[in-house]
Amino acid sequence: MAISPTQAAEIYAAVAKAAGNAPRTDEAAAAQAPNFAELVQTAVQSSSESLKAGETAAAQVVAGEASLVDVVTAVSAAEVTLETAIAVRNRVIEAYQDILRMPI
């Protein structure tokens, strides 16, 4: 019993539809895929918020309103966020330079 690729695809689609996992079309996948610009914007906002939280915690400890443990935690999180942002920036610059070095 030989099954053609077309028949196999139809059977797969029917089983997936019955299971509730209908395969997505390219348009559906594009609609659900996040936009690169939105991902970058979200990452930048998250980094900014983390850095602001570190600064706020440092100001609160100076005023005597926060514990030192909270400040160290907030500043450490801000430091990790900043190091991550710098690492990503460096990778983007390296990729750009690699593209510039490509022969035409």
Secondary structure, 3 states (H helix, E strand, C coil): CCCCHHHHHHHHHHHHHHHCCCCCCHHHHHHHCCCHHHHHHHHHHHHHHHHHHHHHHHHHHHCCCCCHHHHHHHHHHHHHHHHHHHHHHHHHHHHHHHHHHCCC
